[in-house]
Amino acid sequence: MDRDRLRLSRPNAGVILYRHRATGRLLVLGVPNVVAARNRLDFAISTRTASALPDPYLAEDAHTHGFDGLGMDVLEEVEVGASATSRSLSADLDVLVELWRERLARG
């Protein structure tokens, strides 16, 4: 891929599920960059840095029960079009997060 095309491409946004297996705590978030969210979690686990986690309760679980119980699943990816604005993307992600939270609550 040439530099100009790479610079113009936008990362996929999405809805992700963070979890800690020991506590069963779940966190559903909409993120503008799924790859960056994965990298952030990998960094937190590899360096044992709870402050790198996106939620204080998840950080507390990792600190108390260990980082090895942390995991992340991508529930839905959203391709970000060239005309998408931050505001429209955020609104779309908010709707998707609510739908996923309802779906997960029903089991």
C-alpha positions as CSV (number, residue, x, y, z in Angstrom):
1,M,0.0,0.0,0.0
2,D,1.5,3.4,-0.9
3,R,1.9,6.1,1.7
4,D,-0.9,8.4,0.4
5,R,-3.4,5.6,0.4
6,L,-2.3,4.5,3.9
7,R,-2.6,8.0,5.2
8,L,-6.1,8.4,3.9
9,S,-7.4,5.0,5.2
10,R,-9.3,5.1,8.4
11,P,-9.2,2.3,11.0
12,N,-12.3,0.3,11.8
13,A,-14.3,1.4,14.7
14,G,-16.4,-1.0,16.7
15,V,-18.1,-2.3,19.8
16,I,-15.8,-4.3,22.1
17,L,-16.3,-6.4,25.2
18,Y,-13.7,-6.3,27.9
19,R,-13.9,-9.0,30.6
20,H,-12.1,-10.4,33.6
21,R,-12.6,-14.1,33.9
22,A,-12.0,-14.2,37.7
23,T,-14.6,-11.6,38.6
24,G,-17.0,-12.0,35.6
25,R,-17.0,-8.2,35.2
26,L,-17.9,-7.1,31.7
27,L,-17.5,-3.8,30.0
28,V,-19.0,-2.9,26.6
29,L,-17.5,0.1,24.9
30,G,-17.7,1.7,21.5
31,V,-14.2,2.6,20.2
32,P,-13.1,4.6,17.2
33,N,-10.2,2.2,16.6
34,V,-10.5,-1.5,17.3
35,V,-6.8,-2.2,16.7
36,A,-5.7,0.5,19.1
37,A,-8.0,-0.9,21.7
38,R,-6.5,-4.3,21.3
39,N,-3.0,-2.9,21.5
40,R,-3.8,-0.9,24.6
41,L,-5.1,-4.1,26.3
42,D,-2.0,-6.1,25.2
43,F,0.2,-3.3,26.6
44,A,-1.6,-3.3,29.9
45,I,-1.3,-7.0,30.2
46,S,2.3,-7.3,29.1
47,T,3.5,-4.4,31.4
48,R,1.1,-5.1,34.2
49,T,-0.1,-1.5,34.0
50,A,-3.6,-1.2,35.4
51,S,-3.8,2.5,34.6
52,A,-3.6,1.7,30.9
53,L,-7.0,0.0,31.1
54,P,-10.1,2.0,30.0
55,D,-12.1,1.5,33.2
56,P,-11.2,1.8,36.9
57,Y,-13.2,-1.2,38.0
58,L,-11.5,-3.3,35.3
59,A,-8.1,-2.0,36.5
60,E,-9.0,-2.9,40.1
61,D,-9.9,-6.4,39.0
62,A,-6.6,-6.8,37.2
63,H,-4.7,-5.4,40.1
64,T,-6.5,-7.6,42.6
65,H,-7.1,-10.8,40.7
66,G,-4.3,-10.7,38.1
67,F,-3.9,-9.5,34.5
68,D,-4.0,-12.9,33.0
69,G,-7.8,-13.0,33.4
70,L,-8.3,-10.0,31.2
71,G,-9.7,-10.5,27.7
72,M,-11.3,-8.6,24.8
73,D,-13.8,-9.6,22.1
74,V,-14.8,-7.5,19.2
75,L,-18.6,-7.7,19.1
76,E,-19.1,-5.6,16.0
77,E,-16.8,-3.8,13.6
78,V,-17.8,-0.7,11.8
79,E,-16.1,0.5,8.6
80,V,-15.5,4.2,8.9
81,G,-16.3,6.0,5.6
82,A,-14.3,8.9,4.3
83,S,-17.2,11.3,4.9
84,A,-17.8,10.2,8.5
85,T,-17.4,12.8,11.2
86,S,-16.3,12.2,14.8
87,R,-19.8,13.2,16.0
88,S,-21.7,10.9,13.6
89,L,-19.3,8.0,14.4
90,S,-19.7,8.6,18.2
91,A,-23.5,8.7,17.8
92,D,-23.5,5.4,15.8
93,L,-21.3,3.7,18.3
94,D,-23.5,4.9,21.2
95,V,-26.5,3.2,19.6
96,L,-24.6,0.0,18.9
97,V,-23.3,-0.1,22.5
98,E,-26.8,0.1,23.8
99,L,-28.0,-2.6,21.5
100,W,-25.2,-4.9,22.6
101,R,-25.8,-4.2,26.3
102,E,-29.4,-5.1,25.9
103,R,-28.5,-8.3,23.9
104,L,-26.0,-9.4,26.5
105,A,-28.4,-8.6,29.4
106,R,-31.0,-11.0,27.9
107,G,-28.4,-13.7,27.7
